Amino acid sequence: AAVTWNSMDDAYIREGYDIPLVPPPLWKPNEGSERMDIHRPRKYLLSFKGNIMLWEQRSWQHRWIASEYWFDEPDVHVDTKCKGYTNKAVEYKNNSSSDYGNLLLNSTFFFCPGGGGVHSHRFAETMLAGAIPVVTSDFLPPFHPEIDWSGCIIRVSEARVVDLPRIVRDIPMEEVKKRQRKCRAFADTFFPFDLSGMSKAWFTFSMEIWHLRVKNALRMQADVEEAEKLWEDIGVGGI
């Protein structure tokens, strides 16, 4: 069995053995931000900020789609940086060091695509900002499958990334608020504002999950042995 800071996708995880996590946040809000009203009006419905590369991995393609197709919508904000095919780099529209954090805090939904893999620091950062993470369908959230994230995150298939602004815009406000509350509860549990305690908390959760898995496996083995004995007693033979 293994536990990793990098998220695993659905093609590589060994169900029942591996425990996927996410990379720890590189950004965290200022003291007091965690007490902000999660239902407050936010400037943007959906946002994304990050690098885009010319590499062909599918996770990078999701960033390209956001950059190329999410435009002309006042409540959707995309800011990307790319070196491009020439030596002339395409820089961020806003290079301020505080812009990324302000964008997180002022977005209802935040797109968290992978890069070299399905994982992204943005997942944890989005949770800390009180926004709702949007991930692709191959992404496995932390502590999958024991923890059910369906009431918090938004999952979108690769084919529908281009339609993401319309998808989140069609979500009823009451559903958005329910997801915000669920995300806040998960953030308080799995992403403590004091990040120094995150590793310890995640280690503890991982040990509890493995203990539960071993306990369930032993119970299943005992049930099989009991059934085999029953079949032998009635002369049918083992199963």
DRENTORMAR-241960 format. One record per atom (N, C-alpha, C): x, y, z. Coordinates in steps of 0.02 Angstrom, whole numbers, padded with zeros to 5 digits, always signed. Layout:
XYZ/...
***
This chain:
+00042-00059+00000/+00000+00000+00000/+00044+00062+00000/+00017+00117-00025/+00056+00178-00031/+00012+00239-00020/+00043+00292+00004/+00010+00356+00010/+00057+00407-00022/+00030+00454-00061/+00072+00499-00098/+00043+00569-00097/+00088+00620-00096/+00065+00689-00099/+00034+00704-00166/+00056+00669-00218/+00030+00681-00285/-00033+00640-00295/-00086+00672-00322/-00148+00637-00334/-00137+00582-00386/-00173+00529-00378/-00172+00476-00428/-00234+00483-00472/-00229+00463-00535/-00289+00464-00575/-00321+00395-00575/-00379+00389-00605/-00417+00327-00601/-00386+00270-00640/-00335+00283-00680/-00303+00230-00719/-00247+00196-00681/-00221+00227-00629/-00161+00201-00596/-00172+00180-00523/-00224+00204-00492/-00233+00188-00421/-00249+00114-00412/-00223+00084-00360/-00240+00016-00341/-00294+00020-00286/-00356+00012-00307/-00412+00020-00261/-00404-00027-00201/-00415+00001-00143/-00409-00038-00082/-00339-00039-00053/-00290-00015-00091/-00221-00012-00067/-00196+00059-00060/-00197+00096-00116/-00168+00163-00117/-00216+00215-00089/-00187+00266-00059/-00226+00323-00034/-00201+00386-00069/-00241+00415-00113/-00219+00476-00147/-00226+00538-00102/-00178+00582-00106/-00183+00647-00074/-00176+00701-00128/-00161+00761-00109/-00148+00814-00157/-00086+00852-00133/-00051+00886-00179/+00006+00926-00156/-00016+00979-00105/+00025+00993-00056/+00007+01044-00006/+00004+01113-00037/-00033+01158-00009/-00040+01225-00037/+00025+01265-00034/+00037+01302-00087/+00094+01349-00088/+00071+01419-00066/+00005+01430-00069/-00025+01493-00048/-00073+01479+00009/-00077+01525+00056/-00128+01520+00107/-00154+01590+00122/-00217+01597+00140/-00246+01663+00153/-00217+01695+00215/-00225+01760+00220/-00203+01797+00279/-00244+01778+00339/-00217+01789+00397/-00253+01775+00459/-00320+01812+00459/-00373+01776+00474/-00440+01806+00476/-00481+01788+00415/-00448+01770+00359/-00485+01755+00298/-00529+01694+00306/-00508+01647+00350/-00547+01586+00359/-00614+01601+00392/-00621+01660+00421/-00684+01678+00454/-00730+01719+00409/-00710+01730+00347/-00752+01768+00300/-00814+01728+00282/-00868+01763+00268/-00931+01731+00250/-00922+01694+00183/-00932+01629+00183/-00921+01590+00122/-00974+01606+00069/-01031+01633+00090/-01084+01648+00042/-01082+01721+00018/-01029+01756+00034/-01024+01826+00014/-01023+01832-00062/-01047+01887-00090/-01043+01898-00162/-00970+01898-00185/-00956+01864-00239/-00888+01861-00265/-00888+01888-00337/-00835+01919-00354/-00831+01954-00419/-00836+01905-00477/-00806+01846-00470/-00804+01799-00526/-00841+01735-00509/-00876+01710-00559/-00908+01645-00551/-00856+01589-00556/-00811+01595-00606/-00762+01543-00620/-00696+01576-00639/-00641+01549-00613/-00575+01577-00629/-00523+01523-00637/-00469+01542-00670/-00409+01500-00674/-00350+01546-00687/-00295+01532-00651/-00232+01567-00664/-00176+01516-00659/-00132+01515-00709/-00076+01469-00707/-00037+01468-00772/+00017+01431-00772/+00058+01423-00832/+00025+01376-00882/+00039+01387-00945/+00021+01338-00996/+00084+01321-01034/+00091+01257-01052/+00151+01232-01084/+00134+01203-01153/+00186+01191-01193/+00176+01161-01258/+00178+01085-01256/+00187+01058-01197/+00190+00985-01190/+00122+00954-01207/+00124+00890-01226/+00064+00858-01252/+00024+00819-01199/+00048+00817-01137/+00009+00781-01086/-00061+00811-01082/-00110+00767-01073/-00179+00790-01077/-00196+00841-01023/-00163+00836-00964/-00178+00885-00912/-00162+00956-00933/-00107+00964-00972/-00091+01031-00997/-00142+01055-01048/-00172+01009-01084/-00221+01028-01135/-00282+01061-01104/-00300+01040-01043/-00357+01071-01009/-00345+01145-00996/-00283+01163-00982/-00265+01233-00971/-00271+01272-01037/-00248+01241-01090/-00253+01273-01156/-00326+01287-01174/-00369+01239-01161/-00441+01248-01177/-00469+01307-01138/-00453+01311-01073/-00478+01367-01033/-00453+01433-01062/-00389+01434-01081/-00359+01496-01106/-00389+01517-01174/-00405+01467-01215/-00427+01482-01284/-00502+01494-01289/-00542+01462-01246/-00614+01462-01257/-00655+01499-01204/-00626+01513-01145/-00665+01548-01095/-00652+01623-01101/-00688+01655-01142/-00677+01727-01151/-00743+01762-01164/-00741+01828-01164/-00800+01870-01176/-00856+01857-01126/-00838+01835-01065/-00888+01825-01013/-00864+01864-00951/-00901+01914-00930/-00878+01959-00876/-00867+01925-00809/-00901+01869-00796/-00894+01836-00732/-00847+01776-00734/-00809+01769-00789/-00760+01716-00796/-00692+01748-00808/-00642+01729-00767/-00576+01761-00772/-00522+01708-00783/-00483+01715-00836/-00428+01670-00851/-00366+01712-00863/-00312+01695-00829/-00248+01730-00838/-00193+01678-00842/-00161+01671-00901/-00112+01620-00911/-00045+01650-00934/+00006+01611-00923/+00074+01631-00943/+00104+01574-00984/+00133+01592-01042/+00160+01540-01086/+00222+01567-01122/+00273+01524-01127/+00333+01544-01163/+00322+01546-01238/+00277+01503-01262/+00260+01505-01333/+00311+01470-01377/+00298+01471-01442/+00342+01438-01489/+00405+01478-01504/+00405+01541-01489/+00463+01583-01501/+00495+01602-01435/+00546+01641-01436/+00579+01663-01375/+00540+01716-01337/+00487+01741-01368/+00446+01792-01337/+00393+01760-01292/+00397+01773-01228/+00350+01743-01181/+00286+01783-01178/+00231+01749-01164/+00167+01782-01151/+00159+01785-01076/+00161+01844-01047/+00159+01852-00975/+00088+01857-00950/+00081+01852-00883/+00016+01860-00852/-00010+01931-00864/-00075+01937-00867/-00105+02003-00872/-00090+02044-00809/-00089+02010-00752/-00075+02042-00688/-00018+02004-00654/+00040+02036-00648/+00098+02004-00619/+00106+02018-00544/+00056+02051-00515/+00060+02065-00444/+00063+02001-00403/+00105+01999-00353/+00113+01940-00311/+00049+01923-00272/+00006+01973-00263/-00056+01962-00225/-00115+01944-00270/-00106+01946-00335/-00163+01936-00380/-00192+01866-00376/-00149+01816-00372/-00174+01747-00369/-00218+01735-00308/-00195+01757-00250/-00234+01749-00190/-00299+01788-00192/-00297+01849-00219/-00359+01889-00225/-00408+01855-00272/-00382+01823-00324/-00425+01789-00371/-00459+01729-00338/-00421+01692-00298/-00450+01635-00262/-00506+01658-00215/-00493+01712-00179/-00541+01736-00129/-00602+01768-00161/-00597+01787-00224/-00652+01821-00258/-00684+01779-00313/-00676+01713-00309/-00705+01668-00358/-00750+01617-00322/-00808+01604-00352/-00852+01552-00324/-00826+01483-00341/-00807+01473-00404/-00777+01410-00427/-00707+01425-00452/-00661+01378-00440/-00592+01387-00465/-00571+01322-00500/-00548+01329-00562/-00527+01271-00602/-00459+01247-00577/-00454+01182-00564/-00393+01152-00537/-00367+01096-00582/-00347+01113-00643/-00321+01060-00687/-00252+01038-00666/-00232+00980-00688/-00164+00956-00674/-00114+00988-00721/-00053+00965-00716/+00001+00987-00760/+00037+00926-00786/+00093+00908-00754/+00127+00846-00772/+00088+00785-00752/+00039+00792-00709/-00007+00739-00688/-00074+00771-00672/-00119+00733-00642/-00185+00760-00628/-00185+00805-00565/-00130+00804-00528/-00127+00840-00465/-00112+00914-00475/-00130+00953-00425/-00119+01025-00427/-00121+01054-00357/-00075+01100-00343/-00078+01137-00279/-00142+01176-00272/-00175+01191-00328/-00234+01234-00327/-00292+01202-00288/-00294+01136-00285/-00349+01103-00250/-00350+01125-00178/-00294+01117-00143/-00291+01136-00073/-00299+01212-00065/-00270+01250-00110/-00274+01323-00105/-00346+01347-00115/-00382+01315-00161/-00452+01333-00173/-00494+01319-00111/-00481+01261-00079/-00518+01245-00018/-00504+01296+00037/-00441+01317+00044/-00424+01366+00096/-00456+01434+00083/-00468+01449+00019/-00497+01514+00001/-00573+01514+00007/-00603+01456+00021/-00676+01452+00026/-00711+01448-00040/-00673+01433-00094/-00703+01424-00160/-00717+01350-00172/-00750+01335-00227/-00767+01266-00245/-00720+01241-00298/-00681+01188-00286/-00634+01163-00336/-00672+01129-00394/-00648+01142-00455/-00674+01107-00514/-00617+01065-00541/-00628+01000-00547/-00576+00954-00569/-00601+00912-00627/-00555+00881-00663/-00574+00836-00717/-00593+00768-00689/-00630+00730-00728/-00661+00669-00703/-00611+00614-00686/-00548+00619-00710/-00499+00568-00694/-00463+00582-00628/-00476+00639-00598/-00445+00659-00535/-00477+00622-00477/-00436+00595-00432/-00461+00562-00372/-00444+00606-00312/-00494+00629-00275/-00482+00675-00220/-00450+00640-00160/-00427+00677-00111/-00393+00648-00053/-00435+00595-00017/-00401+00541+00002/-00432+00488+00042/-00489+00452+00005/-00485+00451-00061/-00533+00413-00102/-00522+00339-00090/-00577+00299-00085/-00647+00317-00091/-00682+00325-00023/-00645+00320+00031/-00677+00322+00097/-00711+00389+00110/-00683+00443+00084/-00714+00509+00093/-00752+00527+00029/-00815+00542+00036/-00858+00560-00021/-00856+00635-00032/-00825+00656-00087/-00818+00727-00103/-00872+00751-00151/-00919+00709-00169/-00968+00727-00221/-01010+00788-00203/-01020+00801-00139/-01060+00859-00119/-01020+00923-00115/-00956+00919-00130/-00912+00977-00125/-00886+00997-00194/-00841+00956-00222/-00808+00974-00284/-00853+00965-00345/-00835+00996-00399/-00868+00987-00464/-00821+00947-00508/-00846+00892-00536/-00807+00852-00582/-00833+00862-00653/-00788+00870-00700/-00808+00882-00769/-00767+00836-00814/-00798+00805-00863/-00762+00762-00910/-00717+00805-00953/-00665+00774-00980/-00618+00810-01023/-00654+00841-01083/-00705+00807-01108/-00741+00831-01167/-00783+00893-01151/-00797+00905-01086/-00842+00960-01068/-00804+01020-01038/-00738+01017-01035/-00700+01073-01006/-00717+01138-01043/-00725+01133-01108/-00740+01193-01148/-00807+01224-01127/-00852+01184-01100/-00919+01208-01080/-00923+01225-01007/-00868+01225-00972/-00870+01232-00899/-00904+01296-00875/-00892+01354-00906/-00928+01414-00882/-01003+01405-00883/-01030+01375-00935/-01102+01364-00939/-01125+01312-00888/-01084+01261-00877/-01102+01208-00830/-01110+01236-00759/-01061+01275-00737/-01066+01301-00668/-01118+01356-00663/-01130+01392-00717/-01181+01444-00716/-01251+01414-00709/-01261+01353-00732/-01326+01320-00728/-01339+01288-00660/-01291+01288-00615/-01301+01259-00549/-01343+01306-00507/-01400+01283-00479/-01443+01327-00439/-01405+01355-00378/-01423+01415-00358/-01388+01448-00303/-01391+01408-00238/-01447+01375-00224/-01451+01335-00163/-01401+01277-00166/-01391+01249-00224/-01342+01196-00232/-01271+01223-00223/-01259+01282-00248/-01193+01314-00239/-01180+01324-00164/-01228+01349-00128/-01219+01361-00056/-01208+01296-00018/-01243+01243-00037/-01233+01178-00005/-01161+01154-00016/-01136+01163-00077/-01068+01142-00092/-01017+01185-00054/-01031+01249-00049/-00987+01293-00011/-00982+01271+00062/-01039+01253+00092/-01038+01231+00161/-01000+01165+00168/-01011+01120+00120/-00976+01055+00123/-00901+01065+00114/-00882+01109+00068/-00811+01123+00057/-00779+01154+00119/-00815+01199+00152/-00788+01230+00212/-00778+01177+00267/-00825+01131+00274/-00818+01078+00324/-00757+01035+00308/-00748+01017+00244/-00690+00977+00225/-00625+01016+00235/-00627+01081+00219/-00567+01122+00227/-00546+01125+00300/-00594+01133+00345/-00579+01135+00416/-00549+01069+00441/-00571+01013+00409/-00548+00947+00431/-00481+00928+00400/-00476+00936+00334/-00418+00910+00298/-00365+00963+00281/-00384+01026+00283/-00337+01080+00267/-00337+01132+00323/-00312+01114+00382/-00313+01160+00439/-00276+01225+00422/-00303+01280+00446/-00273+01345+00431/-00201+01348+00454/-00186+01313+00509/-00117+01306+00531/-00086+01250+00490/-00053+01267+00436/-00028+01216+00390/+00025+01171+00420/+00055+01192+00475/+00106+01150+00506/+00077+01085+00532/+00011+01085+00545/-00021+01024+00569/-00050+00981+00515/-00044+01002+00451/-00075+00965+00397/-00045+00896+00387/+00021+00892+00386/+00054+00827+00376/+00035+00778+00430/+00034+00801+00492/+00016+00757+00548/-00056+00734+00541/-00102+00780+00522/-00172+00762+00515/-00181+00712+00459/-00148+00722+00402/-00155+00677+00346/-00126+00608+00361/-00070+00606+00398/-00042+00542+00418/-00091+00504+00462/-00122+00540+00509/-00170+00509+00554/-00230+00481+00515/-00257+00521+00469/-00313+00498+00428/-00294+00437+00387/-00235+00437+00359/-00212+00381+00318/-00208+00318+00359/-00179+00323+00420/-00174+00264+00464/-00243+00238+00483/-00290+00283+00495/-00358+00262+00513/-00391+00225+00454/-00379+00249+00393/-00409+00217+00334/-00379+00147+00324/-00313+00142+00330/-00282+00076+00323/-00305+00028+00377/-00313+00053+00437/-00338+00010+00491/-00408-00015+00474/-00450+00030+00448/-00518+00010+00430/-00517-00041+00373/-00473-00031+00324/-00469-00077+00267/-00447-00147+00289/-00396-00149+00333/-00372-00214+00357/-00426-00248+00398/-00461-00210+00439/-00516-00238+00480/-00570-00267+00435/-00589-00231+00383/-00641-00256+00337/-00617-00318+00299/-00553-00318+00279/-00526-00376+00243/-00526-00438+00286/-00508-00431+00350/-00508-00487+00396/-00579-00512+00408/-00627-00466+00411/-00697-00486+00420/-00722-00525+00358/-00704-00502+00299/-00724-00536+00238/-00693-00606+00235/-00629-00612+00255/-00596-00677+00255/-00630-00724+00303/-00650-00698+00361/-00685-00740+00410/-00752-00764+00382/-00787-00720+00345/-00851-00740+00315/-00841-00794+00263/-00788-00789+00224/-00774-00841+00173/-00759-00907+00206/-00718-00906+00259/-00702-00968+00293/-00763-01000+00325/-00807-00958+00352/-00869-00984+00382/-00914-01016+00329/-00918-00983+00270/-00959-01011+00216/-00930-01077+00191/-00863-01081+00185/-00832-01143+00162/-00846-01201+00211/-00843-01185+00275/-00856-01237+00325/-00929-01261+00322/-00975-01214+00309/-01045-01231+00303/-01056-01279+00244/-01026-01263+00187/-01033-01305+00128/-01004-01375+00141/-00947-01378+00176/-00917-01444+00192/-00961-01484+00239/-00993-01450+00287/-01036-01485+00335/-01096-01517+00301/-01122-01485+00248/-01181-01513+00215/-01160-01557+00155/-01095-01568+00148/-01071-01615+00098/-01069-01589+00027/-01070-01523+00019/-01068-01496-00049/-00997-01483-00071/-00952-01471-00025/-00883-01454-00042/-00871-01380-00036/-00809-01362-00043/-00790-01293-00035/-00817-01249-00090/-00814-01183-00079/-00837-01135-00130/-00778-01108-00169/
***
